[in-house]
Amino acid sequence: MGEIDGLQLRLEAARREYAALPREGWGELGPADELTGERWDRGNVLGHVAEMLPFWTAQARVVLGGGGEMGRDSVGMAQRRMGIDSGREAGEDGLLARIDEGMAELQALLADMLDADLDRPVRYRAVDGPRDADLRYVVEHILVGHLEDHLAQVRSLDG
């Protein structure tokens, strides 16, 4: 089994687990994030995931197509903030449907990739400044791992 196969299995598991989340309302704010200090409720988390999946999947497609840079500029950061802040307005069912669509787009991206594509170099604009990485880092940490981390966060908020 190759790396892409493993990522696909993790994504499929996350997709099932997001679909099985109980519909419990927004709940209380969770603890402050160590990096940003932000405190999110369930709506904030789901709103962020619904926004970040298509954003980062599209960014990874640019790299797969030969691009060498990716990340959020000021417009991308504003989109991120809107996703977080507007989660409650979209409603739980709407957010979970958008998340499922985003995971389907990510599955399609992975289906188009070979393990060798994970070695493609990229200049990644991170919150703390640009850094050199590879597509492996993006797919592993910014997409699949990020999705799993936020699933655990939602579960912790569900109490």
Secondary structure, DSSP 8 states (H G I E B T S, - for coil): --HHHHHHHHHHHHHHHHHT-------------TTT-----HHHHHHHHHHHHHHHHHHHHHHHTT--EEE--HHHHHHHHHHHHTHHHH-HHHHHHHHHHHHHHHHHHHHT--GGGGG-EEEEEETTEEEEEEHHHIIIIIIIHHHHHHHHHHHHHH-
